[in-house]
Amino acid sequence: MRKIVFLTATRADFGKLKSLIDITSHSKKFEVHIFATGMHMNPKYGKTVNEIELCGFHNIFKFYNHGNYDSMDLILSRTIEGFSGFVNDIKPDLIVIHGDRVETLAGAIVGALNNILTAHIEGGELSGTIDELIRHSVTKLSHIHFVANEEAKRRVIQLGEIESSVFVIGSPDIDVMLSDKIPPMNEVKRWYEIPFNEYAILVYHPVTTEPDLLRKNVKNVLNAVLKSGLKYVVIYPNNDHGTEIILEEYEVLKHNPDFKIFPSMRFEYFLTLLKNSLFIIGNSSAGIRETGVYGVGCINIGTRQKNRGNAVNIINVSDDEKLIHNAINQISGKKFKNSFKFGDGNSIEKFFNIINGNDVWDIPHQKIFNDIV
């Protein structure tokens, strides 16, 4: 049996990896391990490692890699240390990582320096802030690339990766979105005690390259949504530097009956909320990637997703109160044609067929830069 380790650090990346973990766990060809760290271990964000356990997965290794105020470089170094010890103990044949988080970078570094095949999910995409640097750095450290579309494949090859190591599979979360695994709306409302019949979703993360503007920008966002008179489901930001500022500003919402605030939410439950929402507002990648599948509108604020959201259902605005408020009036309740830029529902099958074959395991550990002629 080949050993595979999935590294997960956030509610978002677990939503992407969960179905891949599930299909490989049910195969007799693979022994699957999960390295859970980051936000999963933090009670402030709901200690979502519990959700991983509730899925029935085995071989879950839990690692605390940060406190509430640690810088990204410290989190990186601690994750490298913890993950290195883990992989040297179990000696996996493949490490699977996702996206552009600092823990993802740690996984790629450990894989590269320990001569372990490393597969990166959803490389080759554009985003703002430090995420852009991390994502492309992970690409250069990884051996296998499972990308969401042909655009991403082109960028990965542009970074010097050999074409035979790049596989277009789509985004695994699209499979979940189009499946019968998402719960009905009445169940979601009952579980989370959401009283609203109509609502929008607010998810606003720190922009790590603009720390001096963060408090002002958050105030502008909150002023705009308060002025709209709509009801909102609000989900905590991720644990990047600046999160405390956002949470301090969210205090103004806590006793407002038009707002329900959650530290975290089960992925499938979030999808149901998104599918039935008026729109999503903020700077989350969910607004860029998932909304198109359901034909839901997105107000993408600021630079965090710069150059990433150009679909017809997305309004891109700066962190300006008036512009945000105008965008809310323009998009509220409007439905759009469904689009599938990041997959069409068969990513899980494609992923499994690739790792179940032999060719992918013959991809060289020794990487070379492939010049584009």
Secondary structure, 3 states (H helix, E strand, C coil): CEEEEEEECCHHHHHHHHHHHHHHHCCCCEEEEEEECHHHHCHHHCCCHHHHHHCCCCCEEECCCCCCCCCHHHHHHHHHHHHHHHHHHHCCCEEEEECCCHHHHHHHHHHHHCCCEEEEECCCCCCCHHHHHHHHHHHHHCCEEEECCHHHHHHHHHCCCCHHHEEECCCHHHHHHCCCCCCCHHHHHHHHCCCCCCCEEEECCCCCCCHHHHHHHHHHHHHHHHHHCCCEEEECCCCCCCHHHHHHHHHHHCCCCCEEEECCCCHHHHHHHHHCCCEEEECCHHHHHCHHHHCEEEEEECCCCCCCCCCCCEEEECCCHHHHHHHHHHHCCCECCCCCCCCCCCHHHHHHHHHHCCHHHHCCCCCCCCCCC
